[in-house]
Amino acid sequence: MNKNVEEIKDAVLKAAVEGKLSCTNARRLAEELGVPTSEIGRVADELKIKLFGCELGCF
């Protein structure tokens, strides 16, 4: 299920805690939203949300 950018931004903001989002949660979010991990990374960058605990160099 593909989402528009505003829906992705909203989901990333809700998933982030204190401006941070774990890699595991970012990958899970991408799967749930049906978008590439790179899109979650792009949106997180745009929203100034830091990704941490990165795995496999996805972000």
ZAMARGU-4260 file (C-alpha; in steps of 0.2 Angstrom, whole numbers, plus 5000, padded with zeros to 4 digits):
<rodrens>
0) 5000/5000/5000 | 5009/5016/4994 | 5007/5032/5004 | 5009/5050/4999 | 5023/5060/5006
5) 5012/5069/5019 | 5006/5052/5026 | 5024/5046/5027 | 5030/5062/5036 | 5016/5060/5048
10) 5021/5041/5051 | 5039/5046/5053 | 5035/5060/5066 | 5024/5048/5076 | 5037/5034/5076
15) 5051/5046/5081 | 5055/5048/5100 | 5064/5064/5104 | 5069/5068/5086 | 5077/5050/5084
20) 5071/5035/5075 | 5080/5018/5076 | 5085/5009/5060 | 5075/4994/5065 | 5059/5005/5067
25) 5063/5014/5051 | 5064/4998/5041 | 5048/4992/5049 | 5039/5008/5045 | 5045/5007/5027
30) 5038/4989/5026 | 5021/4994/5034 | 5019/5009/5022 | 5025/5000/5007 | 5039/5012/5002
35) 5057/5010/5000 | 5068/5012/5015 | 5077/5026/5006 | 5060/5036/5006 | 5059/5034/5025
40) 5077/5040/5026 | 5074/5055/5014 | 5059/5060/5024 | 5068/5058/5041 | 5082/5070/5034
45) 5069/5083/5028 | 5061/5082/5046 | 5078/5083/5054 | 5075/5066/5063 | 5091/5057/5067
50) 5092/5038/5062 | 5102/5028/5075 | 5107/5010/5077 | 5109/5008/5058 | 5110/4991/5051
55) 5116/4985/5034 | 5119/5003/5028 | 5101/5006/5023 | 5101/5024/5028
</rodrens>
